[in-house]
Amino acid sequence: MTNDDAWAERRAQEIRDRHHRDEQKKQTYTDEQNFLRAQADGTWLALQAALKSKIAALNQRLGENALTFSLVDTRKVEIGVKEHSPKPSVRFDPEKLSINASTVNTGFNWEMKVVNGQIVFASRQVGSSNMTTDQVAVHILDDLCKFV
């Protein structure tokens, strides 16, 4: 084999390997997006349940309704905080696969993503760590408890 042939064979193999890796990445992304879309509504319902449960537990411990939970529609909940208006809200965007929380004086956005076969939430405002549904609920409510 000539030097040209040896070089060409190495480069050709590198190109084939790169194309294969790119195709695998595209397929993984497509699979993850399909998984997210299939599980997004259930994840949103789990977040609602976590918020509602934690609010009920806090109110029970305080002996008063410091926070209230109300389902506005299938994509939005409001959390009442005593005398604050408008009520803080948490919205689910099924197109962007994201959760947006508007609290008393700030807002948060979490994008759903798949890590190790599980749906987690990532937010630039909260930091680089991925959060579970329960951790997102705690983060939102911790922020709101400053105003109770």
N, C-alpha and C positions, 0 to 999 in steps of 0.2 A: 504494500500500500504506500502510495506517495505521501509526502508531507501535506499536499493539498487535499488528498482523499482523507487522511487522518483528521485534519482540521475540520473538513466539511462534515465528517461523520460525527465528531464531538459536538459541533454547533447544531447539527440537525437533531441530535438526541436532546440537547438542551432545549431547543425550540419545541420539540414534541413534548418533553416533560413539562415545560411552562404552560403550553396549551392545555395539557391534561389537568394540571393544577388549577388553571383558570376555569375550566369546565366544572371541576369538582366544587370550587368556590361558588360558582353560579348555581349549581344544583343544591348545595347546602343552603344558600340564601333563599332560594325558592321554597325548599322544604320548610325552613324556619318560618317564612312568611305565611305559608299555608297552615302550619301548626298554630301560629299566633292568631290568625283569622278564625280558625276553628275554636280556639280556646278563649278568645278575648272577652266574649260576653260572660262566660263563667268566671273569669278573673275579675271583671267589673263587679259582678254580683258578690264575689268573695270580699272585695274591698268594701262594698256597701255593708255587708254583714259585719266585717271587722269594725268599721266606724260605729255602727249602731250598737254593737255589743260593748265596745269600750265606753261609749257615751253613757249607756245604761249603767255600767259598773261604776263609773265616776260619779254619776248623779246619786246612785245608791249610797256610796261612801260619804258624799257630802250632805246627803239628806235634803237635797234640793235639785231642781232642774237647771243646773248651771249651763249645760249645753243641750240643745235639742237637735233631733235628726228628722228631716222630712224629705221624702222622695218627691221631687218636683215632676220629673218624667223619667222615662227609661234611661236617659243619658245624663241626668243631673240630680244631685242631692244638695240640700242646703243644711248648714249646721248653724243653728241659732246660738249666739253668744250674748246672753243677757240683753243689754240695751244697744248693741251695735247694729247699725243698718248701713248699707244693705247686708243681708246675711252672707257670711262666707259660703262658698259653694265648691263642689267637686264635680267636675264634668269628665265624661268619657267620650273620646273622639274615636269612633270605630274606623274611620278612614285613615287617620294617622297612627292608630294603635297607641294612643297616649291618654294620660290622665292629667288634667289641669286642675289645680287647686288655687282658688282665690281666697286668701285668709283676710284677716282684719287689715293688715298693712303691707302685705307682700303676696307674691304668687309663686307657685311652683309648677313645673311641668316634668312629668315622668314619661319616658318612652318605654313601651314594652319591648322586651327582647328575650331571646332564648339563650340560656346558658346551661350546659349539661342536661339538655332535655327539659328544663324547667323554665317557666315564665318568670322573669324578674323585671324590675323597674330601674331605669337609669335616669339620673337627672344631673345636669351641669350645676344647678343651683345648690344641690345637696352634697355634691362631691362625686368622686369617681367610683365609689363602691356601689354595687348592685344591691337593690333592696327587695325584700319579699313584700307580699301584699300587706301582711301584718305590720311590717316596719314602715311602710308608706302611711298606713292609718295612724300609727303612733306619731310619726313626724308631723302630720297635719294637726292632730289633736294637741300635741305638745306645743305647737305654735299658738293655737287658739287658747290654750289654758293660761297663757300670759295675760289674757284680757278678762278672765273670770274673777 
